[in-house]
Amino acid sequence: MSNVVNVGVVAYDPKVVTIWEGIKEYFEANGVPMDFVLFSNYDAQVDALLKGWIDIAWNTNLAYVKVHRRTDGKCGVLAMRDTDVGFTSKIVAGAGTGVENLGGLKGKRVAFGSRDSGQARILPAYFLKRNGIDPARDITAIHFDLDVGKHGDTGTSEVEVLNSVMKGEAQAGAIGDQYWARALSENLVDSGKVRAIWTSPGYCHCNFTVRDKAGEQRFARWTDTLLAMDYNKPSDRKIMDMEGLKRWVLPELDGYRALFEAVDEFQFFGA
Amino acid sequence: MSSNFSVHSIDARGLSATDGLLLLVTRSLDKLKAGEILEILSDNPSAEHDLTAWSRLTANRWIGTTTSNGRKSHRIEKGSSLRVLTDR
């Protein structure tokens, strides 16, 4: 049996190859041979993990929940990025719409991202409902179903949500905090036209999922090597900047509770 | 622990995230050591939402917002990662 650890990764952008070539080199330099396998969508990656074609899947929160359901909770989790912890969704509203808080959304046009985006669709809808706004009845939802299958990784639907609010097509919209922070930092937002009015409770985003709990031990050396990546080393920093983290951390599984509830509530995987 | 460090304060009233607030916060955090705390006085109603997202993205730790005499102040703890402008 080969001792090469095969990690599944969804190719949502050409940079994914550059990132994972760098990660592969890092692991090999540390005596832990690994390779990566690219998938075009998370459903295919989840299937490959469950069939044993890959050892580890770099999954979104939604893909993790799917693996968890299909393994009856027997899957394991190895690690995640520091930026996967405490992820939030934002509700942004257009200036002059009178929307100052969640209550103000009633009767308004609200834009959401792709139907399989945890941060821009599923969780915002879930949290709105928890706060007394039923997305199916209390608002007119505008859905930007772009790059479906990639679970919102490409960010294209969030770009459209923000644009629709800035253009006044939607009076408010739901996006992830990472895209909001980038949009602010890169001056893509006209503060005179749109501003954030609400932040969701924190939840977790991506993680490295394995088929079974025993995998956490089986791949312990791989995990330890990953956790040893050091942002203050220039060679490691290059990879970490591209992957959007400063530190790999152990999983915080409590952060998936809201998504488990949301997929049940909206029967995302069927009744 | 963060409580061992003094708090540095900036007045960002009148600024929104894209009109200088993030730039001022970035420059101010650059002068601090990891674990030190920056207090930001702001009258912008979105600042709390913007700064929480920005803190996570930049690996600084959001501490929270307090209101005193109707004035809001936000606190961020400087993270331990370097902010590198260029790699030469």
Interface residues (C-beta under 8 A of the other chain):
Chain A: D82 T83 G86 F87 T88 K90 E100 D177 Q178 W180 A181 R182 L184 S185 N187 V189 D190 S191 R195 A196 I197 W198 T199 Y231 N232 P234 R237 K238 K246 R247
Chain B: S16 A17 T18 D19 L22 P45 S46 E48 H49 D50 T52 A53 W54 R56 L57 T58 A59 G79 S81 L82 V84 D87
